[in-house]
Amino acid sequence: MKAKELFSEGIEQFRTELSQVRQCTQFLCESKGQPLLKNFPTNPSSNWLRQVKIRHHKKVDSIIESFNKAFDATFGIHNIHQRAIFTNGVKTFRLQEGHDAFYVFPINRYNFIYNPEIASAKTKYQTTFEELQESFSDEETVKQIITELVSYTYISENLCEGIDKGAEVVFFGIPYYYAIKQSVYPDYEKLYDILI
């Protein structure tokens, strides 16, 4: 097979794979060209494009319990924290050691929430939880305060604004999402132009 034919086949496969991400029209429209990123453990054999199934995470602590309780009644989703995707825009994304950065593309019909003041809910609420424990000896009281705080500070409108403010954006209500390795497309604007 000639090099030109191999190259043509490679381009065609690339276009076919990207066509899956093009179906994320809701996100491509609502994000208005602003990327969201997530850390994935480095794996040299992994593909540059992933379809990531949202699995139920079993990890539970006081912060996760408060987060779940705050949104259980609001959205009717049990254990939302364990069934969600936590992402950040370029302003607040921090690459973790031993990980690769991936752009995140939630499939259509997703729901999202964010707190415009929080770039990492886990870090922020853990600190708040520890500070409240110094004032209240009862852990249940502290959990209730965190639950109230979470339920009143998150919004679910204007995704683009949340990304622009550097908020941690939480997606839920979908079975999977797509992720593209950032190192394959370091210029998100070019990738966005290909996708729209």
C-alpha positions in Angstrom: 0.0 0.0 0.0 1.3 3.4 -0.9 2.1 6.1 1.7 -0.6 8.4 0.1 -3.3 5.6 0.6 -2.2 5.0 4.2 -2.4 8.7 4.9 -5.9 8.9 3.3 -7.1 6.0 5.4 -5.7 7.6 8.5 -7.4 10.9 7.8 -10.7 9.1 7.1 -10.5 7.2 10.4 -9.7 10.4 12.2 -12.8 12.1 10.7 -14.9 9.1 11.6 -13.8 9.1 15.2 -14.3 12.9 15.5 -17.8 12.5 14.1 -18.8 10.9 17.5 -17.7 14.1 19.3 -19.5 16.3 16.7 -22.8 14.8 18.1 -22.2 16.6 21.4 -24.0 19.6 19.9 -25.5 20.8 23.1 -22.1 21.2 24.7 -20.4 22.6 21.6 -23.2 25.3 21.4 -23.4 26.1 25.1 -19.7 26.3 25.8 -19.2 28.8 23.0 -15.7 27.5 22.1 -14.4 27.3 25.7 -12.8 24.0 26.7 -13.3 22.0 29.9 -10.6 19.7 31.0 -10.2 16.6 33.2 -7.2 14.6 34.4 -6.8 10.9 33.4 -4.0 8.7 34.6 -1.2 8.5 32.0 -1.5 5.4 29.9 0.9 5.2 26.9 -1.3 2.6 25.2 -4.5 4.6 25.6 -6.3 6.1 22.6 -6.3 9.9 22.0 -10.1 9.7 21.9 -12.1 8.0 24.6 -15.7 7.2 25.2 -15.8 7.3 29.0 -18.6 5.5 30.8 -19.8 7.2 34.0 -19.4 4.7 36.7 -20.8 4.7 40.2 -17.9 5.6 42.5 -18.0 4.0 45.9 -15.9 6.5 47.8 -18.0 8.3 50.4 -16.9 10.9 53.0 -18.7 13.7 54.9 -18.3 16.2 52.0 -19.6 13.7 49.4 -22.6 12.9 51.7 -23.4 16.6 52.1 -23.1 17.2 48.3 -25.4 14.2 47.6 -28.0 15.3 50.2 -28.1 18.8 48.8 -28.9 17.7 45.3 -30.9 14.6 45.9 -34.1 16.5 46.4 -33.3 19.2 43.8 -32.5 16.9 40.9 -33.9 13.6 42.0 -30.6 11.8 41.4 -29.4 9.6 44.2 -25.6 9.8 44.9 -25.0 12.6 42.3 -21.4 13.1 43.4 -20.5 9.5 42.5 -22.3 9.7 39.1 -21.0 13.0 37.9 -18.1 14.4 35.9 -16.1 17.2 37.6 -14.3 19.4 35.1 -12.4 22.7 35.0 -11.8 25.4 32.4 -8.3 26.4 31.4 -8.2 29.1 34.1 -8.4 26.7 37.0 -7.3 23.3 35.6 -4.3 21.9 37.3 -2.5 18.9 35.7 -1.9 16.2 38.3 1.4 14.3 38.4 1.1 11.0 36.5 -1.9 12.2 34.5 -2.7 13.6 31.1 -5.1 16.4 30.4 -8.2 15.6 28.3 -10.8 17.9 26.8 -14.3 16.8 28.0 -17.3 16.6 25.7 -20.5 15.6 27.5 -23.2 14.0 25.3 -26.5 15.7 24.7 -29.2 15.9 27.4 -26.7 16.5 30.1 -27.4 18.5 33.2 -24.8 20.7 34.8 -24.2 22.8 38.0 -21.5 25.0 39.2 -20.7 27.5 41.9 -19.2 30.6 40.3 -16.8 31.0 43.4 -15.4 27.5 43.5 -12.7 25.9 41.4 -12.5 22.7 43.4 -15.5 21.7 45.6 -13.5 19.0 47.3 -10.8 21.4 48.5 -13.1 24.3 49.3 -15.7 22.3 51.3 -13.0 20.2 53.1 -11.5 23.4 54.4 -14.9 24.8 55.4 -15.8 21.5 57.0 -12.6 21.5 59.1 -13.1 25.1 60.1 -16.7 24.4 61.2 -15.7 21.4 63.2 -13.6 23.7 65.4 -16.8 25.6 66.2 -19.3 22.7 66.4 -18.5 19.5 68.2 -21.3 17.6 66.4 -20.3 16.3 63.0 -24.0 16.0 61.9 -24.5 19.7 62.5 -21.4 20.5 60.4 -22.7 18.2 57.6 -26.1 19.9 57.7 -24.4 23.3 57.4 -22.3 22.2 54.4 -25.4 20.6 52.8 -27.3 24.0 53.1 -24.3 25.9 51.8 -24.0 23.6 48.8 -27.7 23.6 48.0 -27.9 27.4 47.9 -24.7 28.3 46.1 -24.8 26.2 43.0 -26.5 27.3 39.8 -27.4 25.5 36.6 -27.6 28.2 34.0 -25.2 29.7 31.4 -22.5 27.1 31.1 -20.3 29.5 29.2 -20.3 32.0 32.1 -19.4 29.2 34.5 -16.4 28.2 32.4 -15.3 31.8 31.9 -15.4 32.4 35.7 -13.1 29.5 36.3 -15.7 27.4 38.2 -15.6 23.7 38.6 -18.4 22.5 36.3 -20.2 19.3 37.3 -22.1 17.3 34.6 -24.6 14.6 35.5 -27.6 12.7 34.1 -25.7 11.1 31.2 -24.3 7.5 30.8 -21.0 8.5 29.1 -19.0 11.4 27.6 -16.1 11.8 25.2 -12.6 12.9 26.0 -9.8 14.0 23.6 -6.2 14.1 24.8 -5.1 17.7 25.0 -1.6 17.0 23.7 -3.1 15.8 20.4 -4.8 19.2 20.0 -3.0 21.8 22.2 -4.9 24.6 20.3 -8.5 24.0 21.3 -9.7 26.7 19.0 -8.6 24.7 16.0 -10.2 21.5 17.4 -13.4 23.4 18.1 -13.5 24.7 14.5 -13.1 21.2 13.2 -16.0 20.0 15.4 -18.5 22.7 14.6 
